[in-house]
Amino acid sequence: MEDKKPFIEPLFERVEEYGKTSLELIKLKTVDKATDVASTFISRGVMMPVFLMCAVLINIGVALWLGDLLGKLYNGFFIVAGFYAIVGLILYFFREQIKKSVSNLIILQILN
């Protein structure tokens, strides 16, 4: 009976060490994923205002150009607004599919 005791103690020590190592690995993987997701959102959050401002200026330019072609500046703005109304309606009708796609992308980002 006493011969088994020295063999069991190292086994319990290894199991305990394995559990601690596994817990540390889970912590490190969680930190890695959280950092990856946060850095992705922050980098995109910084780029979005720049792209938004660029898009606004391009839209104003297109509206002014179309208005100049049509003879009245406000006509160009109405055409650009109508274009975005159509795009908005299309996005509205496909909102569930867009939501699922974005959710899947976020889940893939977290799990990979």
VEXTI-143267 format. One record per residue: x, y, z of N, C-alpha, C in turn; chain. Coordinates in steps of 0.1 Angstrom, whole numbers. Layout:
VEXTI-143267
<site><n_east>X</n_east><n_north>Y</n_north><n_up>Z</n_up><ca_east>X</ca_east><ca_north>Y</ca_north><ca_up>Z</ca_up><c_east>X</c_east><c_north>Y</c_north><c_up>Z</c_up><chain>A</chain></site>
...
//
This chain:
VEXTI-143267
<site><n_east>8</n_east><n_north>-12</n_north><n_up>0</n_up><ca_east>0</ca_east><ca_north>0</ca_north><ca_up>0</ca_up><c_east>9</c_east><c_north>13</c_north><c_up>0</c_up><chain>A</chain></site>
<site><n_east>19</n_east><n_north>12</n_north><n_up>8</n_up><ca_east>28</ca_east><ca_north>24</ca_north><ca_up>9</ca_up><c_east>36</c_east><c_north>26</c_north><c_up>-4</c_up><chain>A</chain></site>
<site><n_east>38</n_east><n_north>15</n_north><n_up>-12</n_up><ca_east>45</ca_east><ca_north>17</ca_north><ca_up>-25</ca_up><c_east>37</c_east><c_north>25</c_north><c_up>-35</c_up><chain>A</chain></site>
<site><n_east>24</n_east><n_north>24</n_north><n_up>-34</n_up><ca_east>16</ca_east><ca_north>32</ca_north><ca_up>-44</ca_up><c_east>15</c_east><c_north>47</c_north><c_up>-40</c_up><chain>A</chain></site>
<site><n_east>17</n_east><n_north>51</n_north><n_up>-28</n_up><ca_east>16</ca_east><ca_north>64</ca_north><ca_up>-24</ca_up><c_east>27</c_east><c_north>73</c_north><c_up>-31</c_up><chain>A</chain></site>
<site><n_east>39</n_east><n_north>69</n_north><n_up>-32</n_up><ca_east>49</ca_east><ca_north>78</ca_north><ca_up>-39</ca_up><c_east>46</c_east><c_north>79</c_north><c_up>-54</c_up><chain>A</chain></site>
<site><n_east>39</n_east><n_north>70</n_north><n_up>-60</n_up><ca_east>36</ca_east><ca_north>70</ca_north><ca_up>-74</ca_up><c_east>24</c_east><c_north>79</c_north><c_up>-76</c_up><chain>A</chain></site>
<site><n_east>15</n_east><n_north>80</n_north><n_up>-67</n_up><ca_east>2</ca_east><ca_north>88</ca_north><ca_up>-68</ca_up><c_east>5</c_east><c_north>103</c_north><c_up>-66</c_up><chain>A</chain></site>
<site><n_east>14</n_east><n_north>106</n_north><n_up>-57</n_up><ca_east>17</ca_east><ca_north>120</ca_north><ca_up>-54</ca_up><c_east>22</c_east><c_north>128</c_north><c_up>-66</c_up><chain>A</chain></site>
<site><n_east>32</n_east><n_north>122</n_north><n_up>-74</n_up><ca_east>37</ca_east><ca_north>129</ca_north><ca_up>-86</ca_up><c_east>26</c_east><c_north>130</c_north><c_up>-96</c_up><chain>A</chain></site>
<site><n_east>17</n_east><n_north>120</n_north><n_up>-97</n_up><ca_east>6</ca_east><ca_north>121</ca_north><ca_up>-106</ca_up><c_east>-3</c_east><c_north>132</c_north><c_up>-103</c_up><chain>A</chain></site>
<site><n_east>-7</n_east><n_north>134</n_north><n_up>-90</n_up><ca_east>-15</ca_east><ca_north>145</ca_north><ca_up>-86</ca_up><c_east>-8</c_east><c_north>159</c_north><c_up>-89</c_up><chain>A</chain></site>
<site><n_east>5</n_east><n_north>159</n_north><n_up>-87</n_up><ca_east>12</ca_east><ca_north>172</ca_north><ca_up>-89</ca_up><c_east>12</c_east><c_north>175</c_north><c_up>-104</c_up><chain>A</chain></site>
<site><n_east>13</n_east><n_north>165</n_north><n_up>-113</n_up><ca_east>13</ca_east><ca_north>167</ca_north><ca_up>-127</ca_up><c_east>-1</c_east><c_north>172</c_north><c_up>-132</c_up><chain>A</chain></site>
<site><n_east>-11</n_east><n_north>165</n_north><n_up>-126</n_up><ca_east>-25</ca_east><ca_north>169</ca_north><ca_up>-129</ca_up><c_east>-28</c_east><c_north>184</c_north><c_up>-125</c_up><chain>A</chain></site>
<site><n_east>-23</n_east><n_north>187</n_north><n_up>-113</n_up><ca_east>-24</ca_east><ca_north>201</ca_north><ca_up>-108</ca_up><c_east>-17</c_east><c_north>211</c_north><c_up>-118</c_up><chain>A</chain></site>
<site><n_east>-5</n_east><n_north>207</n_north><n_up>-121</n_up><ca_east>3</ca_east><ca_north>216</ca_north><ca_up>-130</ca_up><c_east>-4</c_east><c_north>217</c_north><c_up>-144</c_up><chain>A</chain></site>
<site><n_east>-9</n_east><n_north>206</n_north><n_up>-149</n_up><ca_east>-16</ca_east><ca_north>206</ca_north><ca_up>-162</ca_up><c_east>-28</c_east><c_north>215</c_north><c_up>-161</c_up><chain>A</chain></site>
<site><n_east>-36</n_east><n_north>215</n_north><n_up>-150</n_up><ca_east>-47</ca_east><ca_north>223</ca_north><ca_up>-148</ca_up><c_east>-43</c_east><c_north>238</c_north><c_up>-148</c_up><chain>A</chain></site>
<site><n_east>-33</n_east><n_north>241</n_north><n_up>-141</n_up><ca_east>-28</ca_east><ca_north>255</ca_north><ca_up>-140</ca_up><c_east>-23</c_east><c_north>260</c_north><c_up>-154</c_up><chain>A</chain></site>
<site><n_east>-16</n_east><n_north>251</n_north><n_up>-161</n_up><ca_east>-11</ca_east><ca_north>255</ca_north><ca_up>-175</ca_up><c_east>-23</c_east><c_north>257</c_north><c_up>-184</c_up><chain>A</chain></site>
<site><n_east>-33</n_east><n_north>248</n_north><n_up>-183</n_up><ca_east>-45</ca_east><ca_north>249</ca_north><ca_up>-192</ca_up><c_east>-52</c_east><c_north>262</c_north><c_up>-189</c_up><chain>A</chain></site>
<site><n_east>-54</n_east><n_north>266</n_north><n_up>-176</n_up><ca_east>-61</ca_east><ca_north>278</ca_north><ca_up>-172</ca_up><c_east>-53</c_east><c_north>290</c_north><c_up>-178</c_up><chain>A</chain></site>
<site><n_east>-40</n_east><n_north>290</n_north><n_up>-177</n_up><ca_east>-31</ca_east><ca_north>301</ca_north><ca_up>-182</ca_up><c_east>-33</c_east><c_north>302</c_north><c_up>-197</c_up><chain>A</chain></site>
<site><n_east>-33</n_east><n_north>291</n_north><n_up>-204</n_up><ca_east>-35</ca_east><ca_north>291</ca_north><ca_up>-218</ca_up><c_east>-48</c_east><c_north>297</c_north><c_up>-222</c_up><chain>A</chain></site>
<site><n_east>-59</n_east><n_north>293</n_north><n_up>-215</n_up><ca_east>-72</ca_east><ca_north>299</ca_north><ca_up>-218</ca_up><c_east>-72</c_east><c_north>314</c_north><c_up>-215</c_up><chain>A</chain></site>
<site><n_east>-65</n_east><n_north>319</n_north><n_up>-205</n_up><ca_east>-64</ca_east><ca_north>333</ca_north><ca_up>-202</ca_up><c_east>-57</c_east><c_north>340</c_north><c_up>-213</c_up><chain>A</chain></site>
<site><n_east>-46</n_east><n_north>334</n_north><n_up>-218</n_up><ca_east>-38</ca_east><ca_north>341</ca_north><ca_up>-228</ca_up><c_east>-46</c_east><c_north>341</c_north><c_up>-242</c_up><chain>A</chain></site>
<site><n_east>-53</n_east><n_north>330</n_north><n_up>-245</n_up><ca_east>-61</ca_east><ca_north>330</ca_north><ca_up>-257</ca_up><c_east>-72</c_east><c_north>341</c_north><c_up>-256</c_up><chain>A</chain></site>
<site><n_east>-78</n_east><n_north>342</n_north><n_up>-245</n_up><ca_east>-89</ca_east><ca_north>352</ca_north><ca_up>-243</ca_up><c_east>-83</c_east><c_north>366</c_north><c_up>-245</c_up><chain>A</chain></site>
<site><n_east>-72</n_east><n_north>369</n_north><n_up>-239</n_up><ca_east>-66</ca_east><ca_north>382</ca_north><ca_up>-240</ca_up><c_east>-62</c_east><c_north>385</c_north><c_up>-254</c_up><chain>A</chain></site>
<site><n_east>-57</n_east><n_north>375</n_north><n_up>-261</n_up><ca_east>-53</ca_east><ca_north>376</ca_north><ca_up>-275</ca_up><c_east>-65</c_east><c_north>379</c_north><c_up>-284</c_up><chain>A</chain></site>
<site><n_east>-76</n_east><n_north>372</n_north><n_up>-282</n_up><ca_east>-88</ca_east><ca_north>375</ca_north><ca_up>-290</ca_up><c_east>-94</c_east><c_north>388</c_north><c_up>-287</c_up><chain>A</chain></site>
<site><n_east>-95</n_east><n_north>392</n_north><n_up>-274</n_up><ca_east>-101</ca_east><ca_north>405</ca_north><ca_up>-270</ca_up><c_east>-92</c_east><c_north>416</c_north><c_up>-276</c_up><chain>A</chain></site>
<site><n_east>-79</n_east><n_north>415</n_north><n_up>-275</n_up><ca_east>-70</ca_east><ca_north>425</ca_north><ca_up>-281</ca_up><c_east>-72</c_east><c_north>426</c_north><c_up>-296</c_up><chain>A</chain></site>
<site><n_east>-73</n_east><n_north>415</n_north><n_up>-303</n_up><ca_east>-75</ca_east><ca_north>415</ca_north><ca_up>-317</ca_up><c_east>-88</c_east><c_north>422</c_north><c_up>-321</c_up><chain>A</chain></site>
<site><n_east>-99</n_east><n_north>418</n_north><n_up>-314</n_up><ca_east>-112</ca_east><ca_north>424</ca_north><ca_up>-317</ca_up><c_east>-112</c_east><c_north>439</c_north><c_up>-314</c_up><chain>A</chain></site>
<site><n_east>-106</n_east><n_north>443</n_north><n_up>-303</n_up><ca_east>-106</ca_east><ca_north>457</ca_north><ca_up>-299</ca_up><c_east>-97</c_east><c_north>465</c_north><c_up>-309</c_up><chain>A</chain></site>
<site><n_east>-86</n_east><n_north>460</n_north><n_up>-312</n_up><ca_east>-77</ca_east><ca_north>467</ca_north><ca_up>-322</ca_up><c_east>-84</c_east><c_north>468</c_north><c_up>-335</c_up><chain>A</chain></site>
<site><n_east>-91</n_east><n_north>458</n_north><n_up>-340</n_up><ca_east>-98</ca_east><ca_north>459</ca_north><ca_up>-352</ca_up><c_east>-109</c_east><c_north>470</c_north><c_up>-352</c_up><chain>A</chain></site>
<site><n_east>-117</n_east><n_north>471</n_north><n_up>-341</n_up><ca_east>-127</ca_east><ca_north>481</ca_north><ca_up>-340</ca_up><c_east>-121</c_east><c_north>495</c_north><c_up>-339</c_up><chain>A</chain></site>
<site><n_east>-110</n_east><n_north>496</n_north><n_up>-331</n_up><ca_east>-104</ca_east><ca_north>509</ca_north><ca_up>-330</ca_up><c_east>-98</c_east><c_north>514</c_north><c_up>-343</c_up><chain>A</chain></site>
<site><n_east>-91</n_east><n_north>506</n_north><n_up>-350</n_up><ca_east>-85</ca_east><ca_north>510</ca_north><ca_up>-362</ca_up><c_east>-95</c_east><c_north>514</c_north><c_up>-373</c_up><chain>A</chain></site>
<site><n_east>-106</n_east><n_north>506</n_north><n_up>-373</n_up><ca_east>-117</ca_east><ca_north>510</ca_north><ca_up>-382</ca_up><c_east>-124</c_east><c_north>522</c_north><c_up>-378</c_up><chain>A</chain></site>
<site><n_east>-125</n_east><n_north>524</n_north><n_up>-365</n_up><ca_east>-131</ca_east><ca_north>536</ca_north><ca_up>-359</ca_up><c_east>-123</c_east><c_north>549</c_north><c_up>-362</c_up><chain>A</chain></site>
<site><n_east>-110</n_east><n_north>547</n_north><n_up>-364</n_up><ca_east>-102</ca_east><ca_north>559</ca_north><ca_up>-367</ca_up><c_east>-103</c_east><c_north>562</c_north><c_up>-382</c_up><chain>A</chain></site>
<site><n_east>-104</n_east><n_north>551</n_north><n_up>-390</n_up><ca_east>-104</ca_east><ca_north>553</ca_north><ca_up>-405</ca_up><c_east>-118</c_east><c_north>558</c_north><c_up>-410</c_up><chain>A</chain></site>
<site><n_east>-129</n_east><n_north>554</n_north><n_up>-403</n_up><ca_east>-142</ca_east><ca_north>557</ca_north><ca_up>-407</ca_up><c_east>-145</c_east><c_north>572</c_north><c_up>-409</c_up><chain>A</chain></site>
<site><n_east>-141</n_east><n_north>581</n_north><n_up>-400</n_up><ca_east>-143</ca_east><ca_north>595</ca_north><ca_up>-402</ca_up><c_east>-136</c_east><c_north>601</c_north><c_up>-414</c_up><chain>A</chain></site>
<site><n_east>-124</n_east><n_north>596</n_north><n_up>-417</n_up><ca_east>-117</ca_east><ca_north>600</ca_north><ca_up>-429</ca_up><c_east>-124</c_east><c_north>596</c_north><c_up>-441</c_up><chain>A</chain></site>
<site><n_east>-128</n_east><n_north>584</n_north><n_up>-442</n_up><ca_east>-136</ca_east><ca_north>579</ca_north><ca_up>-454</ca_up><c_east>-149</c_east><c_north>586</c_north><c_up>-455</c_up><chain>A</chain></site>
<site><n_east>-156</n_east><n_north>589</n_north><n_up>-444</n_up><ca_east>-169</ca_east><ca_north>595</ca_north><ca_up>-444</ca_up><c_east>-167</c_east><c_north>609</c_north><c_up>-449</c_up><chain>A</chain></site>
<site><n_east>-157</n_east><n_north>617</n_north><n_up>-445</n_up><ca_east>-155</ca_east><ca_north>630</ca_north><ca_up>-450</ca_up><c_east>-152</c_east><c_north>630</c_north><c_up>-465</c_up><chain>A</chain></site>
<site><n_east>-144</n_east><n_north>620</n_north><n_up>-469</n_up><ca_east>-141</ca_east><ca_north>619</ca_north><ca_up>-483</ca_up><c_east>-154</c_east><c_north>616</c_north><c_up>-491</c_up><chain>A</chain></site>
<site><n_east>-162</n_east><n_north>608</n_north><n_up>-486</n_up><ca_east>-175</ca_east><ca_north>604</ca_north><ca_up>-493</ca_up><c_east>-184</c_east><c_north>617</c_north><c_up>-494</c_up><chain>A</chain></site>
<site><n_east>-185</n_east><n_north>624</n_north><n_up>-483</n_up><ca_east>-193</ca_east><ca_north>636</ca_north><ca_up>-483</ca_up><c_east>-188</c_east><c_north>646</c_north><c_up>-493</c_up><chain>A</chain></site>
<site><n_east>-175</n_east><n_north>648</n_north><n_up>-494</n_up><ca_east>-170</ca_east><ca_north>658</ca_north><ca_up>-503</ca_up><c_east>-172</c_east><c_north>653</c_north><c_up>-518</c_up><chain>A</chain></site>
<site><n_east>-170</n_east><n_north>640</n_north><n_up>-520</n_up><ca_east>-173</ca_east><ca_north>635</ca_north><ca_up>-534</ca_up><c_east>-187</c_east><c_north>637</c_north><c_up>-537</c_up><chain>A</chain></site>
<site><n_east>-196</n_east><n_north>634</n_north><n_up>-528</n_up><ca_east>-211</ca_east><ca_north>635</ca_north><ca_up>-531</ca_up><c_east>-214</c_east><c_north>650</c_north><c_up>-533</c_up><chain>A</chain></site>
<site><n_east>-209</n_east><n_north>659</n_north><n_up>-526</n_up><ca_east>-212</ca_east><ca_north>673</ca_north><ca_up>-529</ca_up><c_east>-206</c_east><c_north>677</c_north><c_up>-543</c_up><chain>A</chain></site>
<site><n_east>-194</n_east><n_north>672</n_north><n_up>-546</n_up><ca_east>-189</ca_east><ca_north>675</ca_north><ca_up>-559</ca_up><c_east>-198</c_east><c_north>669</c_north><c_up>-570</c_up><chain>A</chain></site>
<site><n_east>-202</n_east><n_north>657</n_north><n_up>-569</n_up><ca_east>-211</ca_east><ca_north>650</ca_north><ca_up>-579</ca_up><c_east>-224</c_east><c_north>658</c_north><c_up>-580</c_up><chain>A</chain></site>
<site><n_east>-230</n_east><n_north>662</n_north><n_up>-569</n_up><ca_east>-242</ca_east><ca_north>670</ca_north><ca_up>-569</ca_up><c_east>-241</c_east><c_north>683</c_north><c_up>-576</c_up><chain>A</chain></site>
<site><n_east>-230</n_east><n_north>690</n_north><n_up>-573</n_up><ca_east>-227</ca_east><ca_north>703</ca_north><ca_up>-580</ca_up><c_east>-225</c_east><c_north>701</c_north><c_up>-595</c_up><chain>A</chain></site>
<site><n_east>-218</n_east><n_north>690</n_north><n_up>-598</n_up><ca_east>-215</ca_east><ca_north>687</ca_north><ca_up>-612</ca_up><c_east>-228</c_east><c_north>684</c_north><c_up>-620</c_up><chain>A</chain></site>
<site><n_east>-236</n_east><n_north>675</n_north><n_up>-614</n_up><ca_east>-249</ca_east><ca_north>672</ca_north><ca_up>-620</ca_up><c_east>-258</c_east><c_north>684</c_north><c_up>-621</c_up><chain>A</chain></site>
<site><n_east>-258</n_east><n_north>692</n_north><n_up>-611</n_up><ca_east>-266</ca_east><ca_north>704</ca_north><ca_up>-611</ca_up><c_east>-262</c_east><c_north>714</c_north><c_up>-621</c_up><chain>A</chain></site>
<site><n_east>-249</n_east><n_north>715</n_north><n_up>-624</n_up><ca_east>-243</ca_east><ca_north>723</ca_north><ca_up>-634</ca_up><c_east>-248</c_east><c_north>718</c_north><c_up>-648</c_up><chain>A</chain></site>
<site><n_east>-248</n_east><n_north>705</n_north><n_up>-650</n_up><ca_east>-252</ca_east><ca_north>699</ca_north><ca_up>-662</ca_up><c_east>-267</c_east><c_north>701</c_north><c_up>-665</c_up><chain>A</chain></site>
<site><n_east>-275</n_east><n_north>700</n_north><n_up>-654</n_up><ca_east>-289</ca_east><ca_north>702</ca_north><ca_up>-656</ca_up><c_east>-294</c_east><c_north>716</c_north><c_up>-655</c_up><chain>A</chain></site>
<site><n_east>-285</n_east><n_north>726</n_north><n_up>-652</n_up><ca_east>-289</ca_east><ca_north>740</ca_north><ca_up>-652</ca_up><c_east>-293</c_east><c_north>745</c_north><c_up>-639</c_up><chain>A</chain></site>
<site><n_east>-297</n_east><n_north>737</n_north><n_up>-629</n_up><ca_east>-300</ca_east><ca_north>742</ca_north><ca_up>-616</ca_up><c_east>-292</c_east><c_north>733</c_north><c_up>-606</c_up><chain>A</chain></site>
<site><n_east>-285</n_east><n_north>740</n_north><n_up>-597</n_up><ca_east>-277</ca_east><ca_north>732</ca_north><ca_up>-587</ca_up><c_east>-285</c_east><c_north>723</c_north><c_up>-579</c_up><chain>A</chain></site>
<site><n_east>-297</n_east><n_north>727</n_north><n_up>-574</n_up><ca_east>-305</ca_east><ca_north>719</ca_north><ca_up>-565</ca_up><c_east>-309</c_east><c_north>706</c_north><c_up>-572</c_up><chain>A</chain></site>
<site><n_east>-310</n_east><n_north>705</n_north><n_up>-585</n_up><ca_east>-314</ca_east><ca_north>693</ca_north><ca_up>-592</ca_up><c_east>-303</c_east><c_north>682</c_north><c_up>-590</c_up><chain>A</chain></site>
<site><n_east>-291</n_east><n_north>686</n_north><n_up>-590</n_up><ca_east>-280</ca_east><ca_north>677</ca_north><ca_up>-587</ca_up><c_east>-281</c_east><c_north>671</c_north><c_up>-573</c_up><chain>A</chain></site>
<site><n_east>-284</n_east><n_north>679</n_north><n_up>-563</n_up><ca_east>-286</ca_east><ca_north>674</ca_north><ca_up>-550</ca_up><c_east>-298</c_east><c_north>665</c_north><c_up>-548</c_up><chain>A</chain></site>
<site><n_east>-309</n_east><n_north>668</n_north><n_up>-556</n_up><ca_east>-320</ca_east><ca_north>659</ca_north><ca_up>-555</ca_up><c_east>-317</c_east><c_north>646</c_north><c_up>-561</c_up><chain>A</chain></site>
<site><n_east>-309</n_east><n_north>645</n_north><n_up>-572</n_up><ca_east>-305</ca_east><ca_north>633</ca_north><ca_up>-578</ca_up><c_east>-297</c_east><c_north>624</c_north><c_up>-569</c_up><chain>A</chain></site>
<site><n_east>-287</n_east><n_north>631</n_north><n_up>-563</n_up><ca_east>-278</ca_east><ca_north>624</ca_north><ca_up>-553</ca_up><c_east>-286</c_east><c_north>619</c_north><c_up>-541</c_up><chain>A</chain></site>
<site><n_east>-295</n_east><n_north>627</n_north><n_up>-536</n_up><ca_east>-304</ca_east><ca_north>623</ca_north><ca_up>-525</ca_up><c_east>-313</c_east><c_north>611</c_north><c_up>-529</c_up><chain>A</chain></site>
<site><n_east>-318</n_east><n_north>611</n_north><n_up>-541</n_up><ca_east>-326</ca_east><ca_north>600</ca_north><ca_up>-546</ca_up><c_east>-318</c_east><c_north>588</c_north><c_up>-548</c_up><chain>A</chain></site>
<site><n_east>-306</n_east><n_north>589</n_north><n_up>-552</n_up><ca_east>-297</ca_east><ca_north>577</ca_north><ca_up>-553</ca_up><c_east>-295</c_east><c_north>571</c_north><c_up>-539</c_up><chain>A</chain></site>
<site><n_east>-293</n_east><n_north>579</n_north><n_up>-529</n_up><ca_east>-291</ca_east><ca_north>574</ca_north><ca_up>-516</ca_up><c_east>-304</c_east><c_north>568</c_north><c_up>-510</c_up><chain>A</chain></site>
<site><n_east>-315</n_east><n_north>574</n_north><n_up>-514</n_up><ca_east>-328</ca_east><ca_north>569</ca_north><ca_up>-509</ca_up><c_east>-330</c_east><c_north>554</c_north><c_up>-515</c_up><chain>A</chain></site>
<site><n_east>-327</n_east><n_north>552</n_north><n_up>-527</n_up><ca_east>-328</ca_east><ca_north>539</ca_north><ca_up>-533</ca_up><c_east>-318</c_east><c_north>529</c_north><c_up>-527</c_up><chain>A</chain></site>
<site><n_east>-306</n_east><n_north>533</n_north><n_up>-524</n_up><ca_east>-296</ca_east><ca_north>525</ca_north><ca_up>-517</ca_up><c_east>-301</c_east><c_north>522</c_north><c_up>-503</c_up><chain>A</chain></site>
<site><n_east>-307</n_east><n_north>532</n_north><n_up>-496</n_up><ca_east>-312</ca_east><ca_north>529</ca_north><ca_up>-483</ca_up><c_east>-324</c_east><c_north>519</c_north><c_up>-483</c_up><chain>A</chain></site>
<site><n_east>-332</n_east><n_north>520</n_north><n_up>-493</n_up><ca_east>-343</ca_east><ca_north>511</ca_north><ca_up>-494</ca_up><c_east>-338</c_east><c_north>496</c_north><c_up>-496</c_up><chain>A</chain></site>
<site><n_east>-328</n_east><n_north>495</n_north><n_up>-505</n_up><ca_east>-323</ca_east><ca_north>482</ca_north><ca_up>-508</ca_up><c_east>-316</c_east><c_north>476</c_north><c_up>-495</c_up><chain>A</chain></site>
<site><n_east>-309</n_east><n_north>485</n_north><n_up>-488</n_up><ca_east>-303</ca_east><ca_north>480</ca_north><ca_up>-475</ca_up><c_east>-313</c_east><c_north>476</c_north><c_up>-465</c_up><chain>A</chain></site>
<site><n_east>-324</n_east><n_north>484</n_north><n_up>-465</n_up><ca_east>-335</ca_east><ca_north>481</ca_north><ca_up>-455</ca_up><c_east>-341</c_east><c_north>467</c_north><c_up>-458</c_up><chain>A</chain></site>
<site><n_east>-343</n_east><n_north>464</n_north><n_up>-471</n_up><ca_east>-350</ca_east><ca_north>451</ca_north><ca_up>-474</ca_up><c_east>-340</c_east><c_north>440</c_north><c_up>-472</c_up><chain>A</chain></site>
<site><n_east>-327</n_east><n_north>442</n_north><n_up>-472</n_up><ca_east>-318</ca_east><ca_north>431</ca_north><ca_up>-470</ca_up><c_east>-311</c_east><c_north>432</c_north><c_up>-456</c_up><chain>A</chain></site>
<site><n_east>-317</n_east><n_north>439</n_north><n_up>-447</n_up><ca_east>-311</ca_east><ca_north>442</ca_north><ca_up>-434</ca_up><c_east>-309</c_east><c_north>429</c_north><c_up>-426</c_up><chain>A</chain></site>
<site><n_east>-317</n_east><n_north>419</n_north><n_up>-426</n_up><ca_east>-316</ca_east><ca_north>407</ca_north><ca_up>-419</ca_up><c_east>-304</c_east><c_north>399</c_north><c_up>-424</c_up><chain>A</chain></site>
<site><n_east>-302</n_east><n_north>398</n_north><n_up>-437</n_up><ca_east>-291</ca_east><ca_north>391</ca_north><ca_up>-443</ca_up><c_east>-278</c_east><c_north>398</c_north><c_up>-440</c_up><chain>A</chain></site>
<site><n_east>-278</n_east><n_north>412</n_north><n_up>-440</n_up><ca_east>-266</ca_east><ca_north>419</ca_north><ca_up>-436</ca_up><c_east>-263</c_east><c_north>417</c_north><c_up>-421</c_up><chain>A</chain></site>
<site><n_east>-273</n_east><n_north>417</n_north><n_up>-413</n_up><ca_east>-271</ca_east><ca_north>414</ca_north><ca_up>-399</ca_up><c_east>-265</c_east><c_north>401</c_north><c_up>-396</c_up><chain>A</chain></site>
<site><n_east>-270</n_east><n_north>390</n_north><n_up>-403</n_up><ca_east>-264</ca_east><ca_north>377</ca_north><ca_up>-401</ca_up><c_east>-250</c_east><c_north>377</c_north><c_up>-406</c_up><chain>A</chain></site>
<site><n_east>-247</n_east><n_north>383</n_north><n_up>-417</n_up><ca_east>-233</ca_east><ca_north>383</ca_north><ca_up>-423</ca_up><c_east>-224</c_east><c_north>390</c_north><c_up>-413</c_up><chain>A</chain></site>
<site><n_east>-228</n_east><n_north>401</n_north><n_up>-408</n_up><ca_east>-219</ca_east><ca_north>408</ca_north><ca_up>-398</ca_up><c_east>-217</c_east><c_north>400</c_north><c_up>-385</c_up><chain>A</chain></site>
<site><n_east>-228</n_east><n_north>394</n_north><n_up>-381</n_up><ca_east>-227</ca_east><ca_north>386</ca_north><ca_up>-369</ca_up><c_east>-217</c_east><c_north>374</c_north><c_up>-371</c_up><chain>A</chain></site>
<site><n_east>-218</n_east><n_north>368</n_north><n_up>-383</n_up><ca_east>-209</ca_east><ca_north>357</ca_north><ca_up>-386</ca_up><c_east>-195</c_east><c_north>361</c_north><c_up>-387</c_up><chain>A</chain></site>
<site><n_east>-192</n_east><n_north>373</n_north><n_up>-393</n_up><ca_east>-179</ca_east><ca_north>378</ca_north><ca_up>-393</ca_up><c_east>-173</c_east><c_north>381</c_north><c_up>-380</c_up><chain>A</chain></site>
<site><n_east>-181</n_east><n_north>386</n_north><n_up>-371</n_up><ca_east>-176</ca_east><ca_north>389</ca_north><ca_up>-357</ca_up><c_east>-173</c_east><c_north>376</c_north><c_up>-350</c_up><chain>A</chain></site>
<site><n_east>-182</n_east><n_north>366</n_north><n_up>-351</n_up><ca_east>-180</ca_east><ca_north>353</ca_north><ca_up>-345</ca_up><c_east>-167</c_east><c_north>347</c_north><c_up>-350</c_up><chain>A</chain></site>
<site><n_east>-165</n_east><n_north>347</n_north><n_up>-364</n_up><ca_east>-153</ca_east><ca_north>342</ca_north><ca_up>-370</ca_up><c_east>-141</c_east><c_north>349</c_north><c_up>-364</c_up><chain>A</chain></site>
<site><n_east>-142</n_east><n_north>362</n_north><n_up>-363</n_up><ca_east>-130</ca_east><ca_north>370</ca_north><ca_up>-358</ca_up><c_east>-127</c_east><c_north>366</c_north><c_up>-344</c_up><chain>A</chain></site>
<site><n_east>-137</n_east><n_north>363</n_north><n_up>-336</n_up><ca_east>-135</ca_east><ca_north>359</ca_north><ca_up>-322</ca_up><c_east>-129</c_east><c_north>345</c_north><c_up>-321</c_up><chain>A</chain></site>
<site><n_east>-135</n_east><n_north>336</n_north><n_up>-329</n_up><ca_east>-131</ca_east><ca_north>322</ca_north><ca_up>-327</ca_up><c_east>-118</c_east><c_north>318</c_north><c_up>-334</c_up><chain>A</chain></site>
<site><n_east>-114</n_east><n_north>326</n_north><n_up>-344</n_up><ca_east>-101</ca_east><ca_north>322</ca_north><ca_up>-351</ca_up><c_east>-89</c_east><c_north>328</c_north><c_up>-344</c_up><chain>A</chain></site>
//
